[in-house]
């Protein structure tokens, strides 16, 4: 029997992760947060005292990545996000991570299906995925949501700082030569600017069920 792949892409803080996790839970599929893998590579390079933009160091960190690296306590910080975005523009890093992502998609642990979220799932990692969503929202909406998340965690920051960090990262992710952030030609666009998380999920699950 073959398994189903759901590809979810979009810019930072669009709500991809929340949506992907909920879809996976609802369908009994396995979920892979591919951004976490890039964050882990970025932090591995930083922790070793090197520049995440250094192709040789970053490539080596990606090839040496171990499951335990995905448990790092700092992976959700802005520092990790920026380091992730820097290593993510290096072709050797992307190459090294491709097999793992494709294997997870093709043979998810639970055997039913896989939901992957990231920037290039529908375009590069799983171009043949039968279900692709491109989730977006205005930069201001995304920054506002991210600010609330950070404040809830007790992290002191401002709207302007969050917005600037996000825009810098989106710009780098969209303009890189290899696997830039963009919707696949056959992706379904979901603009969540005017939707709360429940409404976005309702739209997404209806779209997915119609395709299953
Ligand atoms: O999704 P998240 O914000 O955790 O991703 C962190 C960074 O990892 C992104 O800004 C992007 O540079 C990179 N990334 C990527 N391709 C993916 C997932 C994440 O380039 N499939």
Boltz pocket constraint, residues with backbone or C-beta under 6 A from the ligand:
constraints:
  - pocket:
      binder: B
      contacts: [[A, 12], [A, 13], [A, 34], [A, 35], [A, 36], [A, 38], [A, 39], [A, 80], [A, 81], [A, 84], [A, 85], [A, 86], [A, 88], [A, 117], [A, 118], [A, 119], [A, 120], [A, 121], [A, 169], [A, 173], [A, 179]]
      max_distance: 6.0
